[in-house]
Amino acid sequence: MPHEEFIAMMMLLSSGIALVFFFALPIRKALLRKIEGKTEVQDPQLVEEVDQLRERMGELEERLDFTERLLAQQRESAALPPGGAR
């Protein structure tokens, strides 16, 4: 392989590697911020909406638990024999 071709291939290879690192570094930083849960800009309206949704979800969980307990009580009372039959 002539010397000029080798130099051209090495320049092409090093340019490709440089481009990969150039584009990969910002993507890597963004992924790390996302994994760590850090965001640079937080919309206060969005944060308030998420808090409201969490509160509503908690209320729904309480209602579901209450309903499940009522249904379980009805099933238990239907399964028990009458009180005076011994």
ZIWOUR-V169553 format. One record per residue. RES is the residue in one small letter. BURIAL is 1 if it has 24 or more other C-alpha atoms within 12 Angstrom, else 0. Layout:
# ZIWOUR-V169553
res=<RES;RES>
burial=<BURIAL;BURIAL>
This chain:
# ZIWOUR-V169553
res=<m;p;h;e;e;f;i;a;m;m;m;l;l;s;s;g;i;a;l;v;f;f;f;a;l;p;i;r;k;a;l;l;r;k;i;e;g;k;t;e;v;q;d;p;q;l;v;e;e;v;d;q;l;r;e;r;m;g;e;l;e;e;r;l;d;f;t;e;r;l;l;a;q;q;r;e;s;a;a;l;p;p;g;g;a;r>
burial=<0;0;0;0;0;0;0;0;0;0;0;0;0;0;0;0;0;0;0;0;0;0;0;0;0;0;0;0;0;0;0;0;0;0;0;0;0;0;0;0;0;0;0;0;0;0;0;0;0;0;0;0;0;0;0;0;0;0;0;0;0;0;0;0;0;0;0;0;0;0;0;0;0;0;0;0;0;0;0;0;0;0;0;0;0;0>
